[in-house]
Amino acid sequence: MFKLPVHANSASSLDDIDPFAVANADDSDAGAKESVHVRVQQRNGRKSLTTVQGLKKEYSYSKILKDLKKEFCCNGTVVQDPELGQVIELQGNQRKNVSTFLIQVINTP
């Protein structure tokens, strides 16, 4: 959250403040940090599908998928989406498992 500078002397001093310039200066690195999205999609009945998107392009999606499938005993695939790029899909609700796995793998030197 950003704070606007407040001048208590006169109301005319508010005219020379550009709130959008202050907001843009505070959020200058807002788009620089990329995030990985781990989502669950409800299919039919109790069936669900976990999707992982936003991984860096330098990672091998097929190797990550192979490790995820082996670690969590589930099936999965890598899907090429025209808007989102490559997306990893896993059977079942694996959100917590995938997030902890990715944090451990990425933070390991």
Biopython code that builds the backbone (N, CA, C, O; Angstrom):
import numpy as np
from Bio.PDB.StructureBuilder import StructureBuilder

atoms = [
    (1, "MET", "N", (0.842, -1.170, 0.000)),
    (1, "MET", "CA", (0.000, 0.000, 0.000)),
    (1, "MET", "C", (0.885, 1.230, 0.000)),
    (1, "MET", "O", (1.932, 1.239, 0.647)),
    (2, "PHE", "N", (0.489, 2.248, -0.701)),
    (2, "PHE", "CA", (1.287, 3.450, -0.785)),
    (2, "PHE", "C", (0.579, 4.572, -0.070)),
    (2, "PHE", "O", (-0.643, 4.555, 0.078)),
    (3, "LYS", "N", (1.349, 5.553, 0.376)),
    (3, "LYS", "CA", (0.795, 6.718, 1.067)),
    (3, "LYS", "C", (1.060, 7.943, 0.229)),
    (3, "LYS", "O", (2.159, 8.134, -0.291)),
    (4, "LEU", "N", (0.043, 8.770, 0.101)),
    (4, "LEU", "CA", (0.196, 10.022, -0.619)),
    (4, "LEU", "C", (0.745, 11.068, 0.335)),
    (4, "LEU", "O", (0.380, 11.085, 1.510)),
    (5, "PRO", "N", (1.608, 11.932, -0.146)),
    (5, "PRO", "CA", (2.084, 13.006, 0.723)),
    (5, "PRO", "C", (0.941, 13.987, 1.004)),
    (5, "PRO", "O", (0.221, 14.392, 0.091)),
    (6, "VAL", "N", (0.788, 14.354, 2.248)),
    (6, "VAL", "CA", (-0.306, 15.235, 2.659)),
    (6, "VAL", "C", (0.285, 16.565, 3.090)),
    (6, "VAL", "O", (1.200, 16.626, 3.912)),
    (7, "HIS", "N", (-0.260, 17.628, 2.513)),
    (7, "HIS", "CA", (0.143, 18.979, 2.874)),
    (7, "HIS", "C", (-1.040, 19.628, 3.575)),
    (7, "HIS", "O", (-2.101, 19.790, 2.973)),
    (8, "ALA", "N", (-0.874, 19.996, 4.821)),
    (8, "ALA", "CA", (-1.974, 20.551, 5.604)),
    (8, "ALA", "C", (-2.092, 22.056, 5.454)),
    (8, "ALA", "O", (-3.018, 22.644, 6.013)),
    (9, "ASN", "N", (-1.194, 22.706, 4.725)),
    (9, "ASN", "CA", (-1.207, 24.156, 4.638)),
    (9, "ASN", "C", (-2.368, 24.683, 3.820)),
    (9, "ASN", "O", (-3.066, 25.594, 4.266)),
    (10, "SER", "N", (-2.592, 24.137, 2.638)),
    (10, "SER", "CA", (-3.666, 24.657, 1.801)),
    (10, "SER", "C", (-4.198, 23.553, 0.906)),
    (10, "SER", "O", (-3.530, 22.550, 0.655)),
    (11, "ALA", "N", (-5.417, 23.763, 0.432)),
    (11, "ALA", "CA", (-6.046, 22.780, -0.448)),
    (11, "ALA", "C", (-5.496, 22.895, -1.857)),
    (11, "ALA", "O", (-5.596, 21.941, -2.629)),
    (12, "SER", "N", (-4.920, 24.029, -2.214)),
    (12, "SER", "CA", (-4.394, 24.205, -3.563)),
    (12, "SER", "C", (-3.135, 23.357, -3.790)),
    (12, "SER", "O", (-2.770, 23.091, -4.936)),
    (13, "SER", "N", (-2.476, 22.936, -2.721)),
    (13, "SER", "CA", (-1.269, 22.136, -2.892)),
    (13, "SER", "C", (-1.594, 20.715, -3.343)),
    (13, "SER", "O", (-0.697, 19.994, -3.780)),
    (14, "LEU", "N", (-2.857, 20.296, -3.248)),
    (14, "LEU", "CA", (-3.247, 18.968, -3.706)),
    (14, "LEU", "C", (-3.325, 18.888, -5.225)),
    (14, "LEU", "O", (-3.318, 17.796, -5.793)),
    (15, "ASP", "N", (-3.400, 20.034, -5.879)),
    (15, "ASP", "CA", (-3.513, 20.048, -7.328)),
    (15, "ASP", "C", (-2.216, 19.612, -8.017)),
    (15, "ASP", "O", (-2.258, 19.068, -9.121)),
    (16, "ASP", "N", (-1.077, 19.845, -7.382)),
    (16, "ASP", "CA", (0.184, 19.511, -8.022)),
    (16, "ASP", "C", (0.667, 18.093, -7.700)),
    (16, "ASP", "O", (1.790, 17.745, -8.065)),
    (17, "ILE", "N", (-0.141, 17.266, -7.032)),
    (17, "ILE", "CA", (0.233, 15.891, -6.708)),
    (17, "ILE", "C", (-0.384, 14.961, -7.737)),
    (17, "ILE", "O", (-1.579, 15.032, -8.021)),
    (18, "ASP", "N", (0.442, 14.094, -8.289)),
    (18, "ASP", "CA", (-0.040, 13.097, -9.237)),
    (18, "ASP", "C", (-0.066, 11.739, -8.527)),
    (18, "ASP", "O", (0.984, 11.120, -8.354)),
    (19, "PRO", "N", (-1.259, 11.261, -8.109)),
    (19, "PRO", "CA", (-1.303, 10.000, -7.358)),
    (19, "PRO", "C", (-0.866, 8.792, -8.180)),
    (19, "PRO", "O", (-0.367, 7.815, -7.622)),
    (20, "PHE", "N", (-1.048, 8.847, -9.499)),
    (20, "PHE", "CA", (-0.651, 7.728, -10.332)),
    (20, "PHE", "C", (0.862, 7.627, -10.457)),
    (20, "PHE", "O", (1.399, 6.525, -10.562)),
    (21, "ALA", "N", (1.551, 8.752, -10.447)),
    (21, "ALA", "CA", (3.014, 8.728, -10.490)),
    (21, "ALA", "C", (3.574, 8.122, -9.210)),
    (21, "ALA", "O", (4.557, 7.383, -9.251)),
    (22, "VAL", "N", (2.953, 8.432, -8.071)),
    (22, "VAL", "CA", (3.404, 7.864, -6.802)),
    (22, "VAL", "C", (3.152, 6.365, -6.789)),
    (22, "VAL", "O", (4.006, 5.598, -6.345)),
    (23, "ALA", "N", (1.985, 5.935, -7.271)),
    (23, "ALA", "CA", (1.651, 4.508, -7.296)),
    (23, "ALA", "C", (2.566, 3.749, -8.246)),
    (23, "ALA", "O", (3.002, 2.643, -7.927)),
    (24, "ASN", "N", (2.861, 4.319, -9.398)),
    (24, "ASN", "CA", (3.742, 3.657, -10.354)),
    (24, "ASN", "C", (5.177, 3.584, -9.850)),
    (24, "ASN", "O", (5.889, 2.627, -10.154)),
    (25, "ALA", "N", (5.609, 4.580, -9.085)),
    (25, "ALA", "CA", (6.959, 4.557, -8.535)),
    (25, "ALA", "C", (7.100, 3.472, -7.486)),
    (25, "ALA", "O", (8.148, 2.832, -7.394)),
    (26, "ASP", "N", (6.050, 3.253, -6.687)),
    (26, "ASP", "CA", (6.104, 2.214, -5.650)),
    (26, "ASP", "C", (6.027, 0.821, -6.241)),
    (26, "ASP", "O", (6.650, -0.100, -5.712)),
    (27, "ASP", "N", (5.285, 0.639, -7.317)),
    (27, "ASP", "CA", (5.085, -0.670, -7.918)),
    (27, "ASP", "C", (5.913, -0.852, -9.179)),
    (27, "ASP", "O", (5.474, -1.531, -10.107)),
    (28, "SER", "N", (7.092, -0.264, -9.234)),
    (28, "SER", "CA", (7.884, -0.333, -10.460)),
    (28, "SER", "C", (8.363, -1.748, -10.766)),
    (28, "SER", "O", (8.574, -2.086, -11.930)),
    (29, "ASP", "N", (8.541, -2.591, -9.727)),
    (29, "ASP", "CA", (8.983, -3.955, -9.959)),
    (29, "ASP", "C", (7.849, -4.954, -9.783)),
    (29, "ASP", "O", (8.099, -6.121, -9.479)),
    (30, "ALA", "N", (6.616, -4.520, -9.967)),
    (30, "ALA", "CA", (5.461, -5.396, -9.736)),
    (30, "ALA", "C", (5.421, -6.549, -10.740)),
    (30, "ALA", "O", (5.087, -7.671, -10.359)),
    (31, "GLY", "N", (5.748, -6.309, -11.992)),
    (31, "GLY", "CA", (5.704, -7.367, -12.994)),
    (31, "GLY", "C", (7.000, -8.143, -13.122)),
    (31, "GLY", "O", (7.066, -9.119, -13.870)),
    (32, "ALA", "N", (8.029, -7.725, -12.406)),
    (32, "ALA", "CA", (9.330, -8.379, -12.536)),
    (32, "ALA", "C", (9.350, -9.758, -11.884)),
    (32, "ALA", "O", (10.067, -10.651, -12.336)),
    (33, "LYS", "N", (8.571, -9.932, -10.832)),
    (33, "LYS", "CA", (8.574, -11.217, -10.134)),
    (33, "LYS", "C", (7.542, -12.132, -10.774)),
    (33, "LYS", "O", (6.347, -11.838, -10.772)),
    (34, "GLU", "N", (8.014, -13.233, -11.316)),
    (34, "GLU", "CA", (7.111, -14.185, -11.939)),
    (34, "GLU", "C", (6.645, -15.176, -10.893)),
    (34, "GLU", "O", (7.382, -15.516, -9.967)),
    (35, "SER", "N", (5.421, -15.633, -11.050)),
    (35, "SER", "CA", (4.881, -16.566, -10.080)),
    (35, "SER", "C", (4.391, -17.821, -10.785)),
    (35, "SER", "O", (4.019, -17.796, -11.959)),
    (36, "VAL", "N", (4.399, -18.902, -10.048)),
    (36, "VAL", "CA", (3.920, -20.188, -10.537)),
    (36, "VAL", "C", (2.518, -20.383, -9.979)),
    (36, "VAL", "O", (2.295, -20.230, -8.779)),
    (37, "HIS", "N", (1.578, -20.721, -10.849)),
    (37, "HIS", "CA", (0.193, -20.919, -10.442)),
    (37, "HIS", "C", (-0.105, -22.410, -10.354)),
    (37, "HIS", "O", (0.043, -23.142, -11.332)),
    (38, "VAL", "N", (-0.525, -22.848, -9.177)),
    (38, "VAL", "CA", (-0.937, -24.232, -8.961)),
    (38, "VAL", "C", (-2.420, -24.186, -8.642)),
    (38, "VAL", "O", (-2.824, -23.663, -7.603)),
    (39, "ARG", "N", (-3.228, -24.736, -9.538)),
    (39, "ARG", "CA", (-4.683, -24.648, -9.402)),
    (39, "ARG", "C", (-5.307, -26.027, -9.458)),
    (39, "ARG", "O", (-4.706, -26.980, -9.954)),
    (40, "VAL", "N", (-6.524, -26.118, -8.940)),
    (40, "VAL", "CA", (-7.285, -27.356, -9.031)),
    (40, "VAL", "C", (-8.559, -27.060, -9.811)),
    (40, "VAL", "O", (-9.201, -26.032, -9.597)),
    (41, "GLN", "N", (-8.919, -27.958, -10.711)),
    (41, "GLN", "CA", (-10.150, -27.829, -11.488)),
    (41, "GLN", "C", (-11.038, -29.013, -11.156)),
    (41, "GLN", "O", (-10.588, -30.159, -11.163)),
    (42, "GLN", "N", (-12.287, -28.735, -10.868)),
    (42, "GLN", "CA", (-13.235, -29.796, -10.572)),
    (42, "GLN", "C", (-13.737, -30.398, -11.876)),
    (42, "GLN", "O", (-14.191, -29.685, -12.770)),
    (43, "ARG", "N", (-13.649, -31.697, -11.968)),
    (43, "ARG", "CA", (-14.173, -32.386, -13.150)),
    (43, "ARG", "C", (-15.571, -32.880, -12.835)),
    (43, "ARG", "O", (-16.400, -32.097, -12.372)),
    (44, "ASN", "N", (-15.858, -34.129, -13.064)),
    (44, "ASN", "CA", (-17.185, -34.649, -12.781)),
    (44, "ASN", "C", (-17.163, -35.437, -11.471)),
    (44, "ASN", "O", (-16.260, -36.242, -11.241)),
    (45, "GLY", "N", (-18.148, -35.205, -10.625)),
    (45, "GLY", "CA", (-18.219, -35.904, -9.351)),
    (45, "GLY", "C", (-17.097, -35.482, -8.413)),
    (45, "GLY", "O", (-16.892, -34.292, -8.171)),
    (46, "ARG", "N", (-16.375, -36.460, -7.889)),
    (46, "ARG", "CA", (-15.281, -36.180, -6.973)),
    (46, "ARG", "C", (-13.946, -36.069, -7.685)),
    (46, "ARG", "O", (-12.919, -35.884, -7.032)),
    (47, "LYS", "N", (-13.934, -36.175, -8.985)),
    (47, "LYS", "CA", (-12.694, -36.133, -9.761)),
    (47, "LYS", "C", (-12.196, -34.691, -9.863)),
    (47, "LYS", "O", (-12.985, -33.760, -10.028)),
    (48, "SER", "N", (-10.894, -34.525, -9.763)),
    (48, "SER", "CA", (-10.317, -33.192, -9.896)),
    (48, "SER", "C", (-9.010, -33.277, -10.676)),
    (48, "SER", "O", (-8.449, -34.357, -10.866)),
    (49, "LEU", "N", (-8.544, -32.128, -11.118)),
    (49, "LEU", "CA", (-7.364, -32.021, -11.959)),
    (49, "LEU", "C", (-6.524, -30.862, -11.424)),
    (49, "LEU", "O", (-7.044, -29.764, -11.228)),
    (50, "THR", "N", (-5.254, -31.090, -11.190)),
    (50, "THR", "CA", (-4.351, -30.047, -10.707)),
    (50, "THR", "C", (-3.520, -29.545, -11.879)),
    (50, "THR", "O", (-2.931, -30.339, -12.612)),
    (51, "THR", "N", (-3.471, -28.226, -12.055)),
    (51, "THR", "CA", (-2.684, -27.635, -13.142)),
    (51, "THR", "C", (-1.571, -26.782, -12.559)),
    (51, "THR", "O", (-1.751, -26.100, -11.550)),
    (52, "VAL", "N", (-0.415, -26.833, -13.215)),
    (52, "VAL", "CA", (0.751, -26.039, -12.824)),
    (52, "VAL", "C", (1.185, -25.251, -14.046)),
    (52, "VAL", "O", (1.480, -25.827, -15.093)),
    (53, "GLN", "N", (1.223, -23.918, -13.910)),
    (53, "GLN", "CA", (1.650, -23.080, -15.031)),
    (53, "GLN", "C", (2.510, -21.944, -14.510)),
    (53, "GLN", "O", (2.443, -21.586, -13.334)),
    (54, "GLY", "N", (3.306, -21.390, -15.384)),
    (54, "GLY", "CA", (4.138, -20.253, -15.031)),
    (54, "GLY", "C", (5.559, -20.619, -14.659)),
    (54, "GLY", "O", (6.308, -19.761, -14.192)),
    (55, "LEU", "N", (5.953, -21.872, -14.852)),
    (55, "LEU", "CA", (7.339, -22.244, -14.605)),
    (55, "LEU", "C", (8.231, -21.599, -15.659)),
    (55, "LEU", "O", (7.773, -21.295, -16.760)),
    (56, "LYS", "N", (9.481, -21.393, -15.332)),
    (56, "LYS", "CA", (10.409, -20.795, -16.280)),
    (56, "LYS", "C", (10.607, -21.726, -17.471)),
    (56, "LYS", "O", (10.523, -22.947, -17.338)),
    (57, "LYS", "N", (10.865, -21.149, -18.616)),
    (57, "LYS", "CA", (11.015, -21.925, -19.846)),
    (57, "LYS", "C", (12.286, -22.768, -19.839)),
    (57, "LYS", "O", (12.396, -23.728, -20.600)),
    (58, "GLU", "N", (13.238, -22.419, -18.990)),
    (58, "GLU", "CA", (14.501, -23.170, -18.960)),
    (58, "GLU", "C", (14.355, -24.523, -18.270)),
    (58, "GLU", "O", (15.232, -25.377, -18.402)),
    (59, "TYR", "N", (13.257, -24.732, -17.535)),
    (59, "TYR", "CA", (13.027, -26.022, -16.887)),
    (59, "TYR", "C", (12.451, -27.017, -17.882)),
    (59, "TYR", "O", (11.711, -26.644, -18.792)),
    (60, "SER", "N", (12.791, -28.267, -17.704)),
    (60, "SER", "CA", (12.264, -29.328, -18.547)),
    (60, "SER", "C", (10.944, -29.814, -17.951)),
    (60, "SER", "O", (10.924, -30.460, -16.904)),
    (61, "TYR", "N", (9.860, -29.499, -18.622)),
    (61, "TYR", "CA", (8.536, -29.841, -18.114)),
    (61, "TYR", "C", (8.348, -31.356, -18.047)),
    (61, "TYR", "O", (7.697, -31.861, -17.132)),
    (62, "SER", "N", (8.905, -32.068, -18.994)),
    (62, "SER", "CA", (8.733, -33.522, -18.996)),
    (62, "SER", "C", (9.452, -34.164, -17.816)),
    (62, "SER", "O", (8.942, -35.127, -17.243)),
    (63, "LYS", "N", (10.618, -33.659, -17.440)),
    (63, "LYS", "CA", (11.333, -34.206, -16.297)),
    (63, "LYS", "C", (10.630, -33.866, -14.990)),
    (63, "LYS", "O", (10.561, -34.698, -14.085)),
    (64, "ILE", "N", (10.109, -32.650, -14.888)),
    (64, "ILE", "CA", (9.350, -32.266, -13.696)),
    (64, "ILE", "C", (8.102, -33.128, -13.575)),
    (64, "ILE", "O", (7.761, -33.586, -12.485)),
    (65, "LEU", "N", (7.419, -33.348, -14.700)),
    (65, "LEU", "CA", (6.221, -34.187, -14.687)),
    (65, "LEU", "C", (6.560, -35.609, -14.265)),
    (65, "LEU", "O", (5.826, -36.214, -13.484)),
    (66, "LYS", "N", (7.656, -36.145, -14.767)),
    (66, "LYS", "CA", (8.061, -37.505, -14.417)),
    (66, "LYS", "C", (8.310, -37.623, -12.920)),
    (66, "LYS", "O", (7.892, -38.596, -12.293)),
    (67, "ASP", "N", (8.993, -36.630, -12.343)),
    (67, "ASP", "CA", (9.263, -36.654, -10.902)),
    (67, "ASP", "C", (7.982, -36.493, -10.091)),
    (67, "ASP", "O", (7.813, -37.153, -9.065)),
    (68, "LEU", "N", (7.075, -35.619, -10.541)),
    (68, "LEU", "CA", (5.806, -35.425, -9.831)),
    (68, "LEU", "C", (4.962, -36.692, -9.844)),
    (68, "LEU", "O", (4.379, -37.073, -8.828)),
    (69, "LYS", "N", (4.903, -37.339, -11.000)),
    (69, "LYS", "CA", (4.122, -38.576, -11.118)),
    (69, "LYS", "C", (4.686, -39.673, -10.218)),
    (69, "LYS", "O", (3.936, -40.409, -9.578)),
    (70, "LYS", "N", (5.999, -39.771, -10.177)),
    (70, "LYS", "CA", (6.637, -40.806, -9.370)),
    (70, "LYS", "C", (6.474, -40.508, -7.878)),
    (70, "LYS", "O", (6.251, -41.418, -7.080)),
    (71, "GLU", "N", (6.586, -39.234, -7.506)),
    (71, "GLU", "CA", (6.516, -38.847, -6.094)),
    (71, "GLU", "C", (5.106, -39.005, -5.522)),
    (71, "GLU", "O", (4.953, -39.452, -4.385)),
    (72, "PHE", "N", (4.074, -38.646, -6.292)),
    (72, "PHE", "CA", (2.709, -38.612, -5.770)),
    (72, "PHE", "C", (1.823, -39.741, -6.275)),
    (72, "PHE", "O", (0.623, -39.752, -6.001)),
    (73, "CYS", "N", (2.393, -40.687, -7.007)),
    (73, "CYS", "CA", (1.640, -41.856, -7.500)),
    (73, "CYS", "C", (0.359, -41.443, -8.218)),
    (73, "CYS", "O", (-0.733, -41.901, -7.880)),
    (74, "CYS", "N", (0.506, -40.582, -9.200)),
    (74, "CYS", "CA", (-0.649, -40.144, -9.987)),
    (74, "CYS", "C", (-0.219, -40.048, -11.448)),
    (74, "CYS", "O", (0.969, -40.114, -11.762)),
    (75, "ASN", "N", (-1.178, -39.896, -12.314)),
    (75, "ASN", "CA", (-0.886, -39.747, -13.733)),
    (75, "ASN", "C", (-0.930, -38.269, -14.092)),
    (75, "ASN", "O", (-1.514, -37.468, -13.361)),
    (76, "GLY", "N", (-0.322, -37.906, -15.205)),
    (76, "GLY", "CA", (-0.318, -36.515, -15.624)),
    (76, "GLY", "C", (0.193, -36.367, -17.034)),
    (76, "GLY", "O", (0.645, -37.324, -17.662)),
    (77, "THR", "N", (0.109, -35.133, -17.521)),
    (77, "THR", "CA", (0.550, -34.833, -18.877)),
    (77, "THR", "C", (0.970, -33.366, -18.964)),
    (77, "THR", "O", (0.622, -32.549, -18.112)),
    (78, "VAL", "N", (1.724, -33.057, -20.015)),
    (78, "VAL", "CA", (2.085, -31.675, -20.323)),
    (78, "VAL", "C", (1.255, -31.252, -21.525)),
    (78, "VAL", "O", (1.295, -31.893, -22.576)),
    (79, "VAL", "N", (0.500, -30.167, -21.363)),
    (79, "VAL", "CA", (-0.401, -29.682, -22.408)),
    (79, "VAL", "C", (0.131, -28.353, -22.923)),
    (79, "VAL", "O", (0.537, -27.500, -22.133)),
    (80, "GLN", "N", (0.133, -28.170, -24.232)),
    (80, "GLN", "CA", (0.535, -26.910, -24.846)),
    (80, "GLN", "C", (-0.706, -26.061, -25.074)),
    (80, "GLN", "O", (-1.558, -26.414, -25.890)),
    (81, "ASP", "N", (-0.817, -24.937, -24.356)),
    (81, "ASP", "CA", (-1.948, -24.022, -24.484)),
    (81, "ASP", "C", (-1.496, -22.802, -25.283)),
    (81, "ASP", "O", (-0.399, -22.295, -25.047)),
    (82, "PRO", "N", (-2.317, -22.312, -26.229)),
    (82, "PRO", "CA", (-1.874, -21.163, -27.037)),
    (82, "PRO", "C", (-1.682, -19.885, -26.217)),
    (82, "PRO", "O", (-0.799, -19.089, -26.538)),
    (83, "GLU", "N", (-2.479, -19.665, -25.170)),
    (83, "GLU", "CA", (-2.359, -18.449, -24.363)),
    (83, "GLU", "C", (-1.392, -18.616, -23.202)),
    (83, "GLU", "O", (-0.620, -17.703, -22.908)),
    (84, "LEU", "N", (-1.421, -19.771, -22.535)),
    (84, "LEU", "CA", (-0.679, -19.968, -21.299)),
    (84, "LEU", "C", (0.666, -20.645, -21.489)),
    (84, "LEU", "O", (1.468, -20.684, -20.556)),
    (85, "GLY", "N", (0.929, -21.173, -22.659)),
    (85, "GLY", "CA", (2.170, -21.907, -22.892)),
    (85, "GLY", "C", (2.027, -23.342, -22.422)),
    (85, "GLY", "O", (0.961, -23.938, -22.566)),
    (86, "GLN", "N", (3.085, -23.900, -21.864)),
    (86, "GLN", "CA", (3.033, -25.270, -21.392)),
    (86, "GLN", "C", (2.430, -25.315, -19.993)),
    (86, "GLN", "O", (2.777, -24.520, -19.120)),
    (87, "VAL", "N", (1.513, -26.272, -19.802)),
    (87, "VAL", "CA", (0.823, -26.451, -18.532)),
    (87, "VAL", "C", (0.942, -27.918, -18.131)),
    (87, "VAL", "O", (0.674, -28.811, -18.935)),
    (88, "ILE", "N", (1.342, -28.163, -16.889)),
    (88, "ILE", "CA", (1.399, -29.521, -16.361)),
    (88, "ILE", "C", (0.059, -29.841, -15.722)),
    (88, "ILE", "O", (-0.429, -29.080, -14.887)),
    (89, "GLU", "N", (-0.539, -30.962, -16.109)),
    (89, "GLU", "CA", (-1.808, -31.408, -15.539)),
    (89, "GLU", "C", (-1.578, -32.722, -14.805)),
    (89, "GLU", "O", (-0.963, -33.644, -15.341)),
    (90, "LEU", "N", (-2.079, -32.800, -13.568)),
    (90, "LEU", "CA", (-1.970, -34.007, -12.755)),
    (90, "LEU", "C", (-3.359, -34.439, -12.298)),
    (90, "LEU", "O", (-4.239, -33.607, -12.079)),
    (91, "GLN", "N", (-3.544, -35.749, -12.159)),
    (91, "GLN", "CA", (-4.809, -36.264, -11.663)),
    (91, "GLN", "C", (-4.909, -36.037, -10.159)),
    (91, "GLN", "O", (-3.935, -36.210, -9.426)),
    (92, "GLY", "N", (-6.091, -35.651, -9.715)),
    (92, "GLY", "CA", (-6.350, -35.492, -8.290)),
    (92, "GLY", "C", (-5.998, -34.105, -7.792)),
    (92, "GLY", "O", (-5.448, -33.278, -8.520)),
    (93, "ASN", "N", (-6.330, -33.870, -6.529)),
    (93, "ASN", "CA", (-6.030, -32.595, -5.886)),
    (93, "ASN", "C", (-4.640, -32.688, -5.264)),
    (93, "ASN", "O", (-4.488, -33.199, -4.155)),
    (94, "GLN", "N", (-3.643, -32.205, -5.964)),
    (94, "GLN", "CA", (-2.242, -32.309, -5.548)),
    (94, "GLN", "C", (-1.631, -30.938, -5.250)),
    (94, "GLN", "O", (-0.411, -30.782, -5.312)),
    (95, "ARG", "N", (-2.464, -29.943, -4.926)),
    (95, "ARG", "CA", (-1.954, -28.583, -4.758)),
    (95, "ARG", "C", (-0.881, -28.475, -3.687)),
    (95, "ARG", "O", (0.193, -27.928, -3.940)),
    (96, "LYS", "N", (-1.157, -28.986, -2.501)),
    (96, "LYS", "CA", (-0.183, -28.881, -1.404)),
    (96, "LYS", "C", (1.080, -29.663, -1.730)),
    (96, "LYS", "O", (2.191, -29.189, -1.493)),
    (97, "ASN", "N", (0.907, -30.850, -2.268)),
    (97, "ASN", "CA", (2.064, -31.680, -2.607)),
    (97, "ASN", "C", (2.953, -31.011, -3.647)),
    (97, "ASN", "O", (4.175, -30.974, -3.504)),
    (98, "VAL", "N", (2.330, -30.485, -4.690)),
    (98, "VAL", "CA", (3.096, -29.856, -5.776)),
    (98, "VAL", "C", (3.804, -28.606, -5.280)),
    (98, "VAL", "O", (4.966, -28.383, -5.618)),
    (99, "SER", "N", (3.127, -27.788, -4.485)),
    (99, "SER", "CA", (3.748, -26.552, -4.016)),
    (99, "SER", "C", (4.948, -26.838, -3.122)),
    (99, "SER", "O", (5.988, -26.194, -3.266)),
    (100, "THR", "N", (4.825, -27.796, -2.197)),
    (100, "THR", "CA", (5.970, -28.126, -1.346)),
    (100, "THR", "C", (7.103, -28.760, -2.162)),
    (100, "THR", "O", (8.277, -28.491, -1.905)),
    (101, "PHE", "N", (6.760, -29.588, -3.131)),
    (101, "PHE", "CA", (7.762, -30.228, -3.990)),
    (101, "PHE", "C", (8.526, -29.175, -4.781)),
    (101, "PHE", "O", (9.755, -29.217, -4.833)),
    (102, "LEU", "N", (7.818, -28.229, -5.401)),
    (102, "LEU", "CA", (8.482, -27.208, -6.216)),
    (102, "LEU", "C", (9.354, -26.295, -5.353)),
    (102, "LEU", "O", (10.437, -25.893, -5.778)),
    (103, "ILE", "N", (8.894, -25.967, -4.154)),
    (103, "ILE", "CA", (9.698, -25.127, -3.273)),
    (103, "ILE", "C", (10.986, -25.844, -2.882)),
    (103, "ILE", "O", (12.054, -25.232, -2.857)),
    (104, "GLN", "N", (10.893, -27.125, -2.580)),
    (104, "GLN", "CA", (12.084, -27.885, -2.213)),
    (104, "GLN", "C", (13.044, -28.017, -3.387)),
    (104, "GLN", "O", (14.254, -27.870, -3.218)),
    (105, "VAL", "N", (12.519, -28.289, -4.561)),
    (105, "VAL", "CA", (13.379, -28.505, -5.729)),
    (105, "VAL", "C", (14.021, -27.203, -6.185)),
    (105, "VAL", "O", (15.203, -27.196, -6.529)),
    (106, "ILE", "N", (13.283, -26.110, -6.197)),
    (106, "ILE", "CA", (13.819, -24.837, -6.683)),
    (106, "ILE", "C", (14.826, -24.266, -5.691)),
    (106, "ILE", "O", (15.829, -23.685, -6.107)),
    (107, "ASN", "N", (14.587, -24.414, -4.402)),
    (107, "ASN", "CA", (15.494, -23.848, -3.395)),
    (107, "ASN", "C", (16.712, -24.707, -3.141)),
    (107, "ASN", "O", (17.621, -24.276, -2.432)),
    (108, "THR", "N", (16.765, -25.909, -3.694)),
    (108, "THR", "CA", (17.930, -26.767, -3.527)),
    (108, "THR", "C", (19.014, -26.360, -4.518)),
    (108, "THR", "O", (18.739, -26.225, -5.710)),
    (109, "PRO", "N", (20.243, -26.163, -4.043)),
    (109, "PRO", "CA", (21.300, -25.737, -4.983)),
    (109, "PRO", "C", (21.735, -26.833, -5.924)),
    (109, "PRO", "O", (22.610, -26.615, -6.762)),
]
sb = StructureBuilder()
sb.init_structure("model")
sb.init_model(0)
sb.init_chain("A")
sb.init_seg("    ")
for serial, (resi, resn, name, xyz) in enumerate(atoms, 1):
    if name == "N":
        sb.init_residue(resn, " ", resi, " ")
    sb.init_atom(name, np.array(xyz, "f"), 0.0, 1.0, " ", f" {name:<3s}", serial, name[0])
structure = sb.get_structure()
